[in-house]
Amino acid sequence: MRYVIVIITLTFALIWDGLYNQGRYLDTTVREVSRIVRYVTGAV
C-alpha cells in the first residue's frame, strides 16, 4: 500500500510541475542527477 501512495504522490507532483511550472522542477532535478552521476562515475 505504501508503494501505491508513493507512486500516486510522484505522479501528482509530475503532473503539477508540467501543468503549472512548464516542467521546471523536473528539468532541474534531471540536470542535477546527471551531474552527480557524472561526478561519481568520473565521466567527463
Buried (B, 14 or more C-beta within 10 A) or exposed (E): EEEEEEEEEEEEEEEEBEEEEEBEBBEEEEEEEEEEEEEEEEEE
